[in-house]
Amino acid sequence: MDSSSKPLLRFVFCLALFLGFFAWPVQSALNVDRFRQMLTKRFGEGPLKSFQEWQVLINAGKNWSESDKLKRTNEFFNRRLTFADDMTVWKQQDYWATPMETIGMNAGDCEDFAIVKYYTLKEMGITEDKLRLIYVKARIGGADSTVTQAHMVLAFYQAPDAEPLILDNLITDIRPASRRSDLQPVFSFNATGVFTGGSQATASIDRLSRWKDLLLRAQDEGFSP
């Protein structure tokens, strides 16, 4: 290689680095410093590693396909969070935790798993109309069991009338609703309203006091409504 070509190669190399810098995922709109301060003030420094990993997930996820966003978010929380009931975690009979509270405790019940996934996918860019939390009756022991318990999952709708995909803390596979015969839906909801059938909301979120309270607390933390 002659010396005259070296400046050109250095220019090409620097240009590649410059373009590569702008190809990194767009940063989350969340106020990271504020969240970090809230976490450490309330829960100490223990959750910071999980919080940082969650931020990496969100930032990278902005550039993923919708299917990858669903898959990796479901896996992230199913593998990292410990399932525990509200009495164990919060000393209350029924408490819906904000995403920051769930990350701070590194534990939660089915509602908490579904809620933190819901907010994570919204931060990745999935629109509200494609996400609903669903209250279901889960058959314990399989689809033929007569024993049921209340359960919550997160559903993704590619289109308003499409068959939803189910994100569940009980299993890591994301399956269409028709392949979850062990789940009997009762009603679903998101920030726009409550759904009792079809793609149109049939009631206001005022009907769900715990959900309305959760939305307000999460908004106070810095999440979008």
N, C-alpha and C positions, 0 to 999 in steps of 0.2 A: 504494500500500500504506500503510495507516495504522499509526501507531507501536504500537498495541496488539497487532498481529499479529506484531511482530518477536520478542518473547520466545518465543512459541510456535514460530516457525520455527527460532530458535537451539536450542531444546530438541530439535526433531525432527532437526536436523542433527547435534547431539551424540549423540543416541541412535543414529543411523545409523552414525556412526563407531564407537561402542561395540560395536554388534552386528557391524559389519564386522571389528573386531579379533578377535572370537571365531570368526569364520568362516574365518580363516586356517588353512592346513593344520596339523595336529598335528605338533609337533616330533618328530624322530627320537629313539628311546630310546637311541641310541648316545651315548657320552661324547665329544662333539665336541672338547672341549679336550684330552682325553687322546690322541685320534687325531691332532690337529694337532701336539701335542708329539712324538709318535712319528715322524710324517712328517718334521718339520724336523730331528729328531735324526739320523735315518738317511739322509734324502735331500736335506736342505737345504730352502730355501723355494720351489724350483722347482715342486713338485707342488701347492702350496697353492691355486692358482687352480682346478685340476682337482678338488681335494678339495671346495672350496666349491661348485662347480657340481654335483658329485655329491650334496652335502647338499641343495641346492635341489631336485634331481630327486627324492630320496627323500621330502622333506617334502611336496612338491606331489603326488607319486604316491600318497600315502596316501588322497587323495580321488578318485582316478581310477577308472574302470572297469577290470576285469582286462585287457580288450583293449588299453586305452591304456597300462597299466603295462607290458605285454609289448612293445608297439610302441616306446614311447619309451625304454625301457631298452635294447632291442636297438639302436636307432639311436644312442643316446648313446655306447655303448662302441664300436660299429663305426666311428663317425666320429672318435672321439677317440684311441683306442688304436692304436699302431703294431704291426703283426704282426711278430714276430721269434721265432726259435727260442731254446730254453733256453741253448744254448751262447753265443749272442750276448748274451743278457740276463743270465744267471746264471752263465755259465762252468761249467755242469753239463749232463750228457747229458739228464736228465729231472727237472725241478723243477716242483712245483705251487705256485704263488704264492698267498698270501692276498690278499684284496681290497686291503688297504692296500699290499702290496708291488707289486701290479699298477698301482695308482694312482701309487705313488711312482716307479716306473720308466716309467710311461706307455707300456708295451709288454708284450707277452706272446704266447704261442702259443695254440692253440685251447683247451687246458685252462684257461688263465688267463682267456680271454674268457668261457667258459662258467661258471666259478666265480664271477667277480665279478658276472655277471648273476644267478646263483642267489642270492647273498647280498643283492643289491640288491632283488630281488623279494620276498624274505622280509622285509626291512625295510619294504617298502611294505605288507605285510600279507597276501601270498599264502602260504597254508599249505604246510607241508612236503610233505604228501601229493600236492600238485598239481605238484611239481617233481621232475625227475630229470635227472641228467647221463647222457648216453648215449655209450658208445664205439661208433663205427661204422667201417666200411670205406668210404671215400669214393672213388668212381670218378673218376679224373682225366681230364678231357676229355669228360665227359658220361655219361649212363646206359648207353650201349652200349660204353663203354671197358672194356678188360680190365686196365687199370692202376689199382691201388688203393693207398691209403695210410691209416694209422691216423688217426683224427680224432675230436674230441669236440664234441658239441652239447648244448644245454639243451632239455629237452622240458617242455611244460606240458600237464597233463591236467585238463580241465574236470571230469571224473568218473573214477573208478578205471579203468573199462573203455573210456573214450572214446579216440578217435584223437588222438594228441598233436599239438600245434603245435610246430614246430621253430624255435628261435632259433639262428642260425648266424653265425659271423663271416665266412663266405665270401660270403654274400648278406644284404642287409638286409631283404628281404621275409620275413615270417613265414608259413610254409606248413604245411599239414597233412602228416603223414608220407607219406601216399599220393601227394603231389606231389613228394616227394624221392626219386625212384627211383634217384638217384645215390648214395644212402646206404644201406648195409646194416648194420642194428643188430647188435651183438654182445652187449652187456649194458648195463644201466642201474643207477643207484644214487643214493641220497640219504643223509641222516644216519641213516635208520632201517634201511637194509640194502641188499643187492644183489639186483637183479631179473634173472632170466634168461628171463622169459616170464610174461605175466599180470600181475595187479595186486598180487600178494602177494610180499613179499621171500622169496627162497629161500636167502639166506646172510647172515651178519653182515658188517658193515663191516670186521671183523678180517681178512677175506680181501683187503682193499685197503689195504695198509700206507701207501701215499702219501696216500690219502684220509683215513685215520684220523689220520695225522700232521697233515695240513692242517686238519682240524677242531679239533684240539687247539691248533694255533698260532693259528688264527683266534679261538678262544675266549679265549686268553691276551691277544689284542689288544682284546677287549671285545665280540665278536660272540656272539650266543646260540648254544647248541649246535645 
